[in-house]
């Protein structure tokens, strides 16, 4: 389970504060008593200096002097007894009989075994002592004032250890309370510091999931702000790089698909061309071999053989021409020459070119050529579209044997429609008839020598002109149409 950095930070502070209090507690326990004793010893030295100066300047203690000495003893918290060499009391503050007896004992008997000397010189001795009866400890100073006076100063030493114990106990309570308060405060403060860290962590996590829309909005002028700015820059660069990679991958995918598609088209094209040329080549080869081997000796048979060879050669030539024309249009090498011309006149020309086939098939053609209709387009390419539509209609007309050509003036375009009676195109084949070499009725197409390229040329021409075209099944027939610009 993950630990929150906020909790870790608060716990770290808690440990630090607790450690600080423990160190303070240890120092207080070990060193405070010695420090306190040294301070009190220094107080006694300072007191001795003041008392010595006072008695050097005053031989007797009057009321005013007594008040001064009293205030001095009160300020240091001591008991003081001063006597002359005969033991006559000169000044007493807080000293009882025990203290007087203690001074006499020191003067006449010297040091006792129940004391611990802290400092000693020719003027005074500072020592600690413990009363046997009460067990109380004292810090004492005794010595000589001038030539004829003795003194003893005593202050309670029990209060030192008691003060240490009280101080430790007090700071234990205060420490525990402060540790708890510090922990609560640190939790609150750490939330302020960890909030941007958690926000940056969330941004980084979303970046790992390729989500780059979110940005760090913090305004901190510190390391976190610099980190947030760096993450924002990293996010932008990653987003841009990944976008470029995706674009490159998509382009590569399209190129591969296009290459695969082109390979398939090439294979299909070669297969279709081979199939279309196979029959005429086989016929030409067969009849040529027959002529060479003189299979038929009569002149009529030889002429028939020659006519078949010539017809098949013409078919092959037409296929090659149409393929070349289609290739030029699809590759864009056939430059468009836009001009204004009468499309009605162009249709009449195509009908005249097909008049022999129209008569042979006994087809009735309906076309109103009384009024010219002008359009803007490439006249040569438009003529190919009309010729292919008319050829397609002538080869598929059945029933009443009727072909009707309409020129309809729309808002901005002119629509040319070629209708022929006959069978409808199967619905599943309508989208495929514009493909190269596609034939709805292959047997019928072979019968009239169709190549399946004509409608592909129509598609390529109209795509290059960026104009519409299409086919519709109607009652008793089919309508092919295309559109041209009515104005420049």
ZAMARGU-4260 file (C-alpha; in steps of 0.2 Angstrom, whole numbers, plus 5000, padded with zeros to 4 digits):
<rodrens>
0) 5000/5000/5000 | 5007/5017/4995 | 5010/5030/5009 | 5005/5048/5006 | 5020/5060/5005
5) 5009/5072/5016 | 5009/5058/5030 | 5027/5055/5027 | 5031/5073/5029 | 5021/5075/5044
10) 5028/5060/5052 | 5046/5066/5048 | 5042/5082/5057 | 5035/5073/5071 | 5050/5062/5073
15) 5061/5078/5072 | 5051/5088/5085 | 5051/5072/5096 | 5069/5070/5095 | 5072/5088/5099
20) 5062/5087/5114 | 5071/5071/5119 | 5088/5079/5117 | 5082/5094/5127 | 5075/5082/5141
25) 5092/5073/5142 | 5102/5089/5142 | 5090/5096/5155 | 5092/5081/5166 | 5111/5079/5164
30) 5118/5096/5163 | 5105/5108/5171 | 5110/5104/5189 | 5128/5107/5186 | 5124/5123/5176
35) 5112/5129/5190 | 5125/5125/5203 | 5139/5135/5194 | 5126/5150/5192 | 5123/5149/5211
40) 5141/5148/5215 | 5144/5163/5204 | 5130/5172/5214 | 5139/5168/5230 | 5155/5175/5223
45) 5146/5191/5218 | 5138/5192/5235 | 5154/5190/5243 | 5161/5204/5233 | 5147/5216/5238
50) 5148/5211/5256 | 5167/5213/5257 | 5166/5230/5249 | 5152/5235/5261 | 5161/5230/5277
55) 5177/5238/5270 | 5168/5255/5269 | 5157/5253/5285 | 5163/5248/5302 | 5146/5247/5310
60) 5129/5242/5303 | 5116/5255/5305 | 5098/5255/5300 | 5102/5261/5282 | 5116/5249/5280
65) 5105/5235/5287 | 5092/5239/5274 | 5104/5238/5260 | 5111/5221/5266 | 5094/5214/5268
70) 5089/5219/5250 | 5105/5211/5245 | 5102/5195/5253 | 5084/5194/5247 | 5090/5197/5229
75) 5101/5182/5230 | 5089/5171/5241 | 5102/5167/5254 | 5104/5167/5273 | 5119/5177/5280
80) 5127/5178/5296 | 5142/5190/5300 | 5151/5190/5317 | 5167/5197/5324 | 5182/5187/5330
85) 5174/5184/5347 | 5158/5178/5339 | 5148/5193/5342 | 5134/5195/5329 | 5136/5210/5317
90) 5123/5206/5304 | 5110/5192/5303 | 5098/5189/5289 | 5088/5173/5290 | 5101/5164/5300
95) 5095/5153/5314 | 5104/5145/5329 | 5109/5130/5317 | 5118/5142/5305 | 5127/5151/5320
100) 5132/5134/5327 | 5138/5129/5309 | 5149/5145/5308 | 5157/5142/5326 | 5160/5123/5321
105) 5169/5129/5305 | 5179/5142/5314 | 5185/5131/5328 | 5185/5114/5320 | 5188/5117/5302
110) 5181/5107/5288 | 5170/5092/5291 | 5168/5076/5282 | 5151/5079/5276 | 5155/5093/5264
115) 5160/5094/5246 | 5172/5109/5242 | 5168/5117/5226 | 5180/5132/5227 | 5193/5137/5240
120) 5205/5152/5242 | 5212/5162/5256 | 5197/5173/5258 | 5182/5160/5256 | 5177/5142/5254
125) 5162/5137/5244 | 5155/5120/5248 | 5140/5109/5248 | 5133/5100/5263 | 5119/5090/5269
130) 5111/5090/5286 | 5110/5073/5294 | 5094/5076/5303 | 5083/5084/5290 | 5093/5077/5275
135) 5092/5094/5266 | 5106/5100/5255 | 5114/5117/5255 | 5126/5127/5245 | 5138/5136/5258
140) 5151/5150/5258 | 5161/5154/5273 | 5176/5164/5276 | 5184/5181/5282 | 5179/5198/5279
145) 5194/5209/5281 | 5204/5205/5297 | 5191/5204/5311 | 5175/5197/5304 | 5169/5180/5299
150) 5154/5176/5289 | 5143/5161/5282 | 5131/5161/5268 | 5119/5147/5264 | 5106/5144/5251
155) 5095/5129/5249 | 5102/5116/5236 | 5087/5105/5237 | 5078/5117/5225 | 5090/5113/5211
160) 5086/5095/5208 | 5068/5099/5212 | 5068/5112/5199 | 5076/5100/5187 | 5062/5087/5190
165) 5048/5100/5189 | 5056/5107/5173 | 5057/5090/5165 | 5039/5086/5170 | 5032/5102/5164
170) 5041/5101/5147 | 5036/5083/5145 | 5018/5089/5146 | 5021/5104/5135 | 5031/5093/5123
175) 5018/5080/5121 | 5005/5094/5118 | 5016/5103/5106 | 5020/5087/5096 | 5002/5084/5094
180) 4999/5102/5089 | 5014/5102/5077 | 5008/5086/5069 | 4990/5093/5065 | 4998/5109/5059
185) 5010/5100/5048 | 4996/5089/5041 | 4988/5105/5036 | 5004/5114/5029 | 5010/5098/5020
190) 4993/5097/5011 | 4998/5114/5004 | 5015/5108/4998 | 5009/5091/4992 | 4995/5097/4982
195) 5005/5103/4967 | 5016/5087/4969 | 5000/5076/4968 | 4994/5087/4953 | 5010/5084/4944
200) 5009/5065/4948 | 4991/5065/4940 | 4997/5074/4925 | 5012/5062/4923 | 5000/5047/4925
205) 4988/5054/4911 | 5003/5057/4900 | 5008/5039/4902 | 4990/5035/4895 | 4994/5047/4880
210) 4982/5060/4887 | 4991/5077/4884 | 4976/5089/4885 | 4979/5094/4903 | 4992/5107/4909
215) 4999/5111/4926 | 4993/5129/4931 | 5002/5132/4947 | 5011/5149/4949 | 5024/5144/4961
220) 5041/5152/4959 | 5051/5138/4965 | 5057/5120/4961 | 5039/5114/4959 | 5035/5128/4947
225) 5050/5124/4937 | 5045/5105/4937 | 5027/5110/4932 | 5034/5120/4917 | 5045/5107/4912
230) 5031/5094/4912 | 5020/5106/4902 | 5034/5107/4889 | 5037/5089/4889 | 5018/5086/4887
235) 5017/5098/4872 | 5033/5090/4864 | 5026/5072/4866 | 5009/5077/4860 | 5017/5085/4844
240) 5029/5070/4842 | 5015/5057/4844 | 5004/5067/4832 | 5018/5068/4819 | 5021/5049/4822
245) 5002/5045/4820 | 5002/5056/4804 | 5017/5047/4797 | 5010/5030/4801 | 4993/5035/4793
250) 5002/5041/4778 | 5013/5025/4777 | 4997/5015/4779 | 4989/5024/4765 | 5004/5022/4755
255) 5005/5004/4758 | 4987/5002/4755 | 4988/5012/4739 | 5003/5002/4734 | 4994/4986/4737
260) 4979/4992/4728 | 4990/4997/4713 | 4998/4980/4713 | 4980/4972/4713 | 4975/4984/4699
265) 4991/4981/4689 | 4988/4962/4691 | 4970/4963/4686 | 4974/4975/4672 | 4987/4963/4665
270) 4975/4948/4667 | 4961/4958/4659 | 4972/4964/4644 | 4978/4946/4642 | 4961/4940/4642
275) 4954/4953/4630 | 4969/4950/4618 | 4970/4931/4619 | 4954/4928/4608 | 4959/4940/4594
280) 4977/4934/4594 | 4971/4916/4594 | 4959/4919/4579 | 4973/4928/4570 | 4985/4915/4573
285) 4973/4901/4568 | 4967/4909/4552 | 4985/4914/4547 | 4991/4896/4549 | 4976/4890/4539
290) 4981/4902/4525 | 4999/4897/4526 | 4994/4878/4525 | 4981/4882/4511 | 4967/4873/4521
295) 4954/4880/4509 | 4960/4882/4491 | 4945/4893/4485 | 4947/4911/4484 | 4931/4915/4494
300) 4937/4905/4509 | 4954/4914/4508 | 4945/4931/4508 | 4935/4926/4523 | 4951/4921/4532
305) 4958/4938/4528 | 4943/4947/4533 | 4943/4938/4550 | 4961/4942/4553 | 4958/4960/4548
310) 4943/4962/4560 | 4952/4954/4575 | 4967/4966/4571 | 4955/4981/4571 | 4948/4975/4588
315) 4965/4973/4595 | 4970/4991/4589 | 4954/4998/4596 | 4957/4990/4613 | 4975/4997/4613
320) 4969/5014/4608 | 4956/5015/4621 | 4969/5009/4634 | 4981/5023/4629 | 4967/5036/4629
325) 4961/5030/4647 | 4979/5030/4653 | 4982/5048/4647 | 4966/5054/4655 | 4969/5045/4672
330) 4987/5051/4673 | 4983/5069/4670 | 4994/5070/4655 | 4979/5074/4643 | 4979/5093/4646
335) 4961/5100/4646 | 4956/5113/4633 | 4941/5122/4639 | 4930/5130/4626 | 4912/5135/4622
340) 4903/5124/4609 | 4886/5117/4604 | 4884/5100/4612 | 4869/5097/4601 | 4880/5098/4586
345) 4892/5087/4594 | 4879/5073/4597 | 4873/5075/4579 | 4891/5071/4573 | 4891/5055/4584
350) 4875/5050/4577 | 4881/5052/4559 | 4896/5042/4563 | 4886/5028/4570 | 4872/5029/4556
355) 4877/5012/4548 | 4876/5002/4564 | 4859/5011/4568 | 4852/5005/4552 | 4859/4988/4553
360) 4851/4985/4570 | 4835/4994/4564 | 4836/5006/4579 | 4824/5021/4581 | 4834/5036/4588
365) 4824/5051/4595 | 4834/5067/4597 | 4828/5085/4596 | 4842/5094/4586 | 4832/5110/4582
370) 4839/5121/4595 | 4858/5123/4600 | 4864/5121/4618 | 4881/5129/4622 | 4892/5122/4635
375) 4910/5125/4642 | 4921/5109/4642 | 4934/5100/4632 | 4926/5096/4616 | 4937/5081/4611
380) 4934/5073/4628 | 4915/5077/4628 | 4914/5068/4611 | 4922/5053/4618 | 4909/5052/4632
385) 4895/5054/4620 | 4902/5041/4608 | 4905/5028/4622 | 4887/5031/4629 | 4880/5029/4611
390) 4890/5014/4607 | 4885/5006/4624 | 4866/5010/4620 | 4868/5002/4602 | 4876/4986/4609
395) 4863/4984/4623 | 4847/4990/4615 | 4833/4977/4614 | 4814/4976/4614 | 4806/4991/4605
400) 4824/4995/4599 | 4823/5013/4604 | 4837/5025/4609 | 4832/5043/4615 | 4845/5057/4618
405) 4839/5071/4629 | 4849/5088/4632 | 4841/5096/4648 | 4846/5114/4653 | 4847/5115/4672
410) 4852/5129/4684 | 4871/5130/4680 | 4874/5113/4671 | 4868/5104/4656 | 4863/5086/4658
415) 4865/5074/4643 | 4855/5058/4644 | 4856/5042/4633 | 4841/5030/4635 | 4839/5013/4627
420) 4826/5000/4628 | 4832/4983/4635 | 4836/4974/4651 | 4840/4983/4667 | 4857/4982/4674
425) 4857/4971/4690 | 4858/4981/4706 | 4874/4973/4712 | 4883/4977/4695 | 4878/4996/4694
430) 4893/5001/4705 | 4905/4990/4695 | 4901/4995/4677 | 4913/5009/4678 | 4928/4998/4682
435) 4940/4994/4668 | 4936/4977/4658 | 4920/4974/4669 | 4906/4967/4659 | 4889/4963/4665
440) 4885/4950/4651 | 4902/4943/4645 | 4894/4932/4631 | 4885/4947/4624 | 4900/4958/4625
445) 4911/4945/4616 | 4897/4944/4602 | 4899/4963/4597 | 4917/4964/4602 | 4916/4975/4617
450) 4931/4978/4628 | 4923/4984/4644 | 4934/5000/4643 | 4921/5013/4636 | 4913/5017/4653
455) 4930/5018/4661 | 4934/5031/4649 | 4918/5041/4653 | 4922/5040/4672 | 4940/5046/4669
460) 4934/5060/4658 | 4920/5066/4670 | 4932/5065/4685 | 4945/5075/4676 | 4932/5088/4672
465) 4925/5087/4690 | 4907/5084/4684 | 4894/5072/4688 | 4889/5056/4678 | 4879/5040/4682
470) 4866/5027/4677 | 4848/5023/4682 | 4837/5008/4678 | 4820/5014/4672 | 4805/5005/4665
475) 4809/4994/4650 | 4827/5001/4649 | 4842/5010/4655 | 4847/5029/4656 | 4866/5034/4656
480) 4869/5053/4659 | 4883/5066/4662 | 4884/5084/4665 | 4893/5099/4658 | 4895/5117/4663
485) 4882/5129/4656 | 4893/5144/4659 | 4911/5148/4661
</rodrens>
